[in-house]
Amino acid sequence: MNEASPIAGLPGQTVVKPDVDSLVETVADHLYVIGAEAIEARGVFDIALSGGSTPKALFKRLVTDPNYRAFQWDKTRVWMVDERVVPADDERLNWNMLKGFLLDHVTLGENAAFQMKCDWPDGDLQYEHAIRETLATRSTAGVPRFDYVLLGMGPDGHTASLFPQTHVLDETQALVKYNTGERVIEPKHRMTMTYPLINAARHIAVLITGVSKTEMLRRVSGGAEDARELPIMGVRPTEDDTDLTWYLNAAAAGD
Ligand code: 6PG
């Protein structure tokens, strides 16, 4: 086994907590404060959330823990980082997870939950249009800035639906794209936010738990490979004031 630290070379800040419970509590605490600050500064909190299974514990915590009862959901807009192209009733649909664990339990303002709809060939363009229109006054160099983007990491080093060796990794203009390719994990067809959009966010949180992710973190932290092979390495803030934080439990961090 490789003994190099699995986290020493990660860019930005790293938070390690002993277990998933204390980790999601920390993420929820930060999210709560960041939300309040965004609402105070700009009147609304725009968050983009990933799918997969890791965020479930965070969403559950946010909607059940009385400490977060004052979360201003009515001033929060919820967006999706990525979606799987599967039927509407498929449990792998990220939207269904988001609804079940978060959206069905909070009261957002009107039209404040933005589903990535994959029914049409130009679904990606439509989502980009909704982002550009809604965040029109909050852009940098023509790229809208989300207040908060929550990412995960797959076993192959993918993040969002940015998979190894896929064409979307090279995207410099489009903010949202359909993605597919040999290295895309089932379901093979996805829609995803691209690097330019993710990297312009004010806060980027990467939530990773479990020992099954440690070796991949070691490769990412080691820096010998690149984003083409380990797409999460392409998560690099483009703005100086962006805060990139890796939230890991001890098992993922190799402790
Ligand atoms: C998706 C994701 C994806 C996810 C990672 C981690 O829809 O597949 O958004 O990028 O965050 O694959 O997934 P787990 O949390 O299930 O390990």
Boltz pocket constraint, residues with backbone or C-beta under 6 A from the ligand:
constraints:
  - pocket:
      binder: B
      contacts: [[A, 50], [A, 51], [A, 52], [A, 53], [A, 54], [A, 55], [A, 81], [A, 82], [A, 83], [A, 84], [A, 94], [A, 151], [A, 152], [A, 153], [A, 154], [A, 155], [A, 158], [A, 159], [A, 160], [A, 161], [A, 207]]
      max_distance: 6.0
